[in-house]
Amino acid sequence: MVPVGRRGYPLKVRIDAIDPDTAGAADLDAWHEFCVATDRFDYPGEPDPPRASTVGGLIAGEDRRLTWFARSGGDGGGEIVGGITLMLTGYENTHYAEFDVRVRPADRRAGIGRALFERARAAAVADGRTEFETWAQAGGPGAAFVEAMGMRPALEEIRRVLRVSDVDVEAVAELAAGAASRPDGFDLVRWIDHCPDEWLEAYAAAIDGMNDVPLGDIDWRPVTTTGKRVRMLEDAAVRRGSRRHVVAVRERSTGAIAGFTQVFVSPDTPRAAQEETTVLGPYRGRGFGLWLKADMLRWLSEVEPRVSEYQTWNAAENRHMIAVNERLGYHVVDPWQAWKLVLG
């Protein structure tokens, strides 16, 4: 038991390590409901987080993940009043750890968040990590909390949303046909969940185009992606309950993938997550980013008709991708920040 509390509100919680592979359905259902409740409080008017984000976020991919739940009551259990997941990356970034923490609104400022934070920080230090990071809405309660924990801002990103009802269908169709690009000698290829074997290594090489995205003061080191790593990431997304849609630009003469964009769709939310979009250096300046993202919108309107909006983040300094998103109709929702603490 961990004694926590504030004046006039004594409370004891038990902090348990949770393994999503062995946890019971009741625990995982309770965690999802807890995450939905905290999001409704912190982000009113937003769609509920999908299970692929709440429960799926506990599941490791190529990283390792450690999770702790804080429960009220005695040894027999109790309600979840908080939780934290620690992500321990591998390969080129074994110095890096990232966490996501939540506390029930009624129980905040009672020391639960600090207790969870210290549990995750101790685990990160024990694993030899020196970079400890998280994300928080600028000016929100999460930012106030991590600042109190001694963290400092490292990168500003802007969250944008595109509503399908606002899409200019004719304009997107023209862009998807390459009207604003130079597509001669290139084709668009698509897949869901798993990249076809024939394109796997070319796709892995294209992922490394993300190595030069703006990162501010985040110490994230360039990676070299392999087909094996791609398969691990793909399998993890499937286990989390997401469908990964990818559109890629393929050079006919070489078979190289010049760039790609990917969107994750969850069955329990109408909001899709527009994730990475990149074009490799030698192929930039041809309008491929706009071509890719426009074709993705056209394709998903056919195969995922339940999607009513798309959400994405861009570094505030990433002017090129911001221009692409604004041309497609994305609008600003709010700023977010990466916060960091140097360990060791």
C-alpha positions, 0 to 999 in steps of 0.5 A: 500500500502506498499512502497518499492524500491531501489535507482533508482527503486521506487515501491509500492506494495499492500500485500493481504491475499489470501484464496485458497478456495475463490480465483478466478481461475485467481488469482490461474492461475497467481500464478502458472505462477509466480512460474513457472517463478521464478523457471525457473530463479532460477533453470534453466534446472529443470522441471517446478513445478507442479500445485500440488506444486504451487497452491496445496502448498497454501492448508492446510492439518492438518496444517493451512496455510496463504498466502499473494500476493504482487502486483504492481500497484494501488488498482485495482490490478496488477501483482504478484511480490511476495508471501509468504505462512506460515504453522502453524503446530498443535498437538505436534508442535504448537511452529513451523512455516515454510514459503516459499517466492518468489519474481519476479527476476526483483523486488528483492532487492527492499524490497518486500521479507522483507515486506512479511517476516515481514508479515509472522513473525508477524503472527507467533508471534501472533499465539504463534510460537517460531520456524520459518523456511524455506528451501533454496538451499545452496549458492543460492539467497534464502539463501542470503535473509534469512541470511540477515533476521537474520536466521541461518542454522539448517540442511543440506540436499542433493537433489538427482535425479534418471532418469528412463533411468538410472535404472538397470531394472534387478537389481531393479527387483531382489531387489524388489523380496527381493534378498537383504532382509530377507523377510520371514514372511513379504509381500509387500502391496500397495495402491494409495491415501487412505490406506485401512481401514484394515491397517489404524491404523498399517500404522499410527503407522508406520509413527511414525518411522519418529520420529528418522530421523536426524533433526540437530538443527530443533526443531521438536518434536516427533508426535503420528499419528492416523488414523484420521490424516492420512485421513486428510493428504491423503485428502489434497494430493488429493485436491492438485492434487497429487497421493500418491503411498504407498508400505508397509511391512506387518508382516503376523503373527501380521498384523503390518506394519513394514515400508513404502515408498511413492511417489507423482505423479502429472499429469503435471510433469514427475518428481515424488517426493520420500517422506518418507521412514521409517522402525520401529526400531524392523524391521531394519537390514533386508534390508526392505528400499531397498526392499520397494524402489525397489518395488516402482520403479518396480510398478510405471514403470507399473502404472505411465509410464509418470514418467521419474525421481524421486527426493528426499532429505536426511539429509547429515548425514542419511548414511543408506538411502543415501546408499539405494538411491545410490544403486538404482542409485540416483545421487547428484544434490545440497545441501539444508539447513533448516534455522531457527529463534527463535521467542519470 
